[in-house]
Amino acid sequence: VFDASGRIVGLAATGSDGLNRVLPVELLRPSVGDVFAPATAASVAVPTDQIYEGALRLALQVIVEPNSE
């Protein structure tokens, strides 16, 4: 998940209860360290298409087909 300035702010995930959630970067820091830059107040809005293009270099999208059983 990226903010309006194109910075990563969390990871989207589906919990074991089937609900979609965003895991904030702050929760990930104990495991991954300071890989993600903290948000700053001096942010500039970036067009959505530029955020998308920039995210392609950073993100891995995993699509899983739901179990139909």
C-alpha positions in Angstrom: 0.0 0.0 0.0 1.4 3.4 -1.0 0.5 6.9 0.1 -0.3 9.8 -2.1 3.4 10.6 -2.3 4.3 7.1 -3.6 5.9 5.9 -0.3 5.1 2.4 1.0 3.0 2.6 4.1 2.0 -1.0 4.6 1.2 -4.4 3.1 -2.2 -5.6 2.1 -3.1 -9.0 3.4 -6.1 -11.3 4.0 -6.3 -12.6 7.5 -7.2 -16.2 8.5 -10.7 -14.9 9.1 -11.0 -13.9 5.4 -11.0 -10.1 6.1 -8.7 -7.8 4.2 -6.2 -5.8 6.2 -3.4 -3.4 5.8 -0.3 -4.1 8.0 1.3 -0.8 8.7 5.1 -0.4 8.0 5.5 0.3 11.8 4.5 -3.3 12.5 7.0 -4.7 10.0 10.0 -2.7 11.3 10.9 -5.2 14.1 11.3 -7.9 11.4 12.8 -6.0 8.5 14.4 -3.0 10.1 14.4 0.5 8.6 14.0 -0.7 5.0 11.1 1.6 4.6 11.6 5.3 5.0 9.3 7.0 7.6 6.6 9.3 6.4 7.5 13.0 6.6 5.2 16.0 6.8 6.7 17.5 3.7 5.0 15.3 1.2 4.0 16.1 -2.4 1.1 14.4 -4.0 2.1 12.3 -7.0 -0.2 11.3 -9.9 -1.6 7.8 -9.4 -0.1 6.4 -12.6 3.4 7.5 -11.5 2.9 5.8 -8.1 1.8 2.6 -10.0 4.8 2.7 -12.3 7.2 3.3 -9.4 5.6 0.5 -7.4 6.3 -2.0 -10.1 10.0 -1.9 -9.1 9.3 -2.4 -5.4 6.3 -4.6 -5.1 5.5 -8.3 -5.6 1.9 -9.0 -6.2 0.7 -12.5 -5.3 -2.7 -13.6 -6.7 -4.1 -16.7 -5.2 -7.2 -18.5 -6.4 -9.6 -19.1 -3.6 -10.1 -22.7 -2.6 -13.4 -23.8 -4.2 -13.9 -26.8 -2.0 
